[in-house]
Amino acid sequence: MLYICIAIMENLRQNILRTAETEFLKYGIRSVSIDDICNTLHISKKTFYTEFRQKEELIMLVLESISERNSNEDREYSKLFTEYNAIDLALAYRHPVFKERTSKYEKFMRDLIKYYPDIHGEFLSSKKENIKNFILNNVLKGVKEGFYRAELEDLTSGSVYLDYLYNVIVVSIDLVEKDNNITKNALIDLRADTFLRMVCNEKGLNYYEQKNKIK
């Protein structure tokens, strides 16, 4: 009987998480209340609060679920980009699979940044080292291929320059996301453009400009 009760509670928790994620992605976080989730599942708010203390906890868990799923997908998608150079990899978000993902999560991420900045900040902090490692590997690859400025190989050996690139690309540009007139795709374009104009040499910039013409 104990095992049955535990299974029921686990199913309830997972059902709440799945429902919340579906609703958040469809309508945005701000537009979905706990009452909405409870009504969809035909449960009481009292039942909801046996599993989650508050909406913020639910948001964090949904974000973790999305992040884990995206990471698993990225490992599969990486097979598509084995022949890409550093600039191609920096622009890989233009691939249809990533465009579809961006569109899917746009409402959720916009509300997260605008209305729950603390949760978004914690999320960025947890991903910071992974993002910095991507920047480092991309820069070293670009230098080796002759597309990025040669001096970057020495600069990126220290954490200060990597922190600088991270802050310019991720943190400062996130502030712009509070402007409802700017789309997520436009912001991703801005990130990539900022990064590439910082690191490319003349050869790299010429290649980048050609890629932009055929985008």
N, C-alpha and C positions, 0 to 999 in steps of 0.2 A: 504493500500500500504506500509506503514511504517513497519508493521509486516512482510510482505512478504520479504522486503529488509533485515530485521534483520535475518529472518530465512535463507535466501540465504547466508548471510555472516557467520552465525554460521555453516551452512553446509560446506561452503568453508574451514573454519578454521579446522573443524573436519576431513574433507577429507585430508587436508594437513598433519595433525597430524597422521592420520592412515597410509597414504602413507609413510611418513617419518619413522614411526616405522617399517613398513614392510621392507622398503629398508635398514634401519640401521641394523636390525636383520639379514637380508640375506647377506649383503655385508660388514657390518661394517660402522662406522660413517665416517671414513676418505675417504672411496671410494665413498661416495654418496654426490654429490654437490647439491646446491640449483637448479641449472639448471636441474639436473637429476629429481628432484622432480617435478619441473614445467613441464618438458617434459612428465612425466608420467601422470600428471593431465591435460595436454594441457592448461596450463595457462601461463601468462607472469610473468617475475620476478617482474614487477611493481605490479601485482596483489598479488603476494606472500608477498611483503613488505607492503601491506596494512594490513596484518594480523600479521606478525612477523618482528621484527626489524633486526634480524640477525640469523644465523644458531645456535648460542649458545642458544638463547631463545628457539628455537625449540627442541634442545637436552634436555634442562632442563625439558620441558613439557612432552616429550616422556619418560624421566626417571621417572617423577612423575606418569605418567600413568602406567608404568610397575610396579613401586613400589606399587601403590594402588591395582593393580590387584593381585600381589603376596601376599599382605597382606590379601586380601579377600580369596585367595586360601589357605593360611596358616591356616586360621580359620577353613576351611573345613577339611584340612588335619590333623589338630590336633586330630580329632576323631580317626584317624588311630593309634595314639601313646599313648592312654590313659593308657596302661599297661606297657609302657616303663620305665626303670629306668633312672637315670641321664646320665649314659654312653651311653645307647641306644639313648637317646635324642640328645646327643652331636654328635652321629654318624648317626642321622636320614637323613642327606643329601645323604646317600648311597641308600636310598629308591628310586625305579625307578621314582617316580613322581618328585623328586628333581634332579635326574640325568638328566632327560629330560629337566627340566627347565635350569639347568646349561649349557647344550649343546646349548639350544636355544638362550641364551643371551651371549654366550662366546665372539663372535666377537664384539658385542656392548660394553660390559664391558671392554674388552681389549683396544679398541680404546679410550673409555672414560677416562680410567686411564692414558694412554700413551699420548694422545693428548689434553685432556681437564681436567687436574688435578684439576683446581680450581672448576669446576663444580662437579667433583667427591668428592672433599673435602667438599663442601657445602652439598652434599647429605649425606655423612657420618656424618657430624655434626647434620643434622636434624634427623638422625636415632640413634645417640649415646645413648640417654637415653633408647631407646627400647632395644638396644643391651646390654647395661649394666644391664638392668632389667632381660634379659634372662640369662646373666652370673650369676647374683646374685641368681636367683631362682634355676638355675641348680646346683650351688655350695651348696646351703642350702639343696636341695633335695639329692644330692650325699652324703653329710655329714650325713644326717638323715638315709640314706640307708646303711651307713657303707662303701661306696666305696671311699669317699674323705677324706682327712686329717681333723681330728676333729678341729684343731686350725683355720681352714678357716672360721668357723662359727663366730668367733670373729673378724677375719681380715676383712671380708667382711662387717662388720657393719660400717666401715669407707669408705669414698669415694676414698681415696688414693689408696688402694689396688685394688678396682674395676677399677679405671683409669689405673692402672698398667696392669691388665689383659686385659683391652680393648686395650691399646696401643700395647701390645705384640701380641695379636691375630689379631687385625684388622689393625692398622696403620703401624707398622713396616713391617709386611709380605706383605702389599700392595706394598711396594717398589720393591719386587721381581717380581711383575707382569709385569714389563717393559721388562723382559727377554722373548723374543719370543720363547725360547726353552722350557719354562715351561707351561704346560697346566693348565687350570682353575681347573680341577679335582685334579691335583697334589697339587695345592695351597690350595684347601679346605682340602685335606688330611693333609697337613702340619699344617694348622690352628688347626684342631681337635687334631692332635698328640701333638702339642705344649701345647695346653690347658690341655689335659688329663694327660700328664706327669708332668705338674705343680701341678695338684690338687689331683691326685689319691694317695691313700695309697697302701700298698702292695696287699691287696685284690682287689682293683680297678684295679691296673696294671695287675694283673693276669687275671681278667675278660676281660680287654681291649685286652690283647695279644691273648686270646682265640677268641675274636670277629674278630681280624685281621686274624687269621688262616682260618676262615670260610668265609671271605669277598668275 
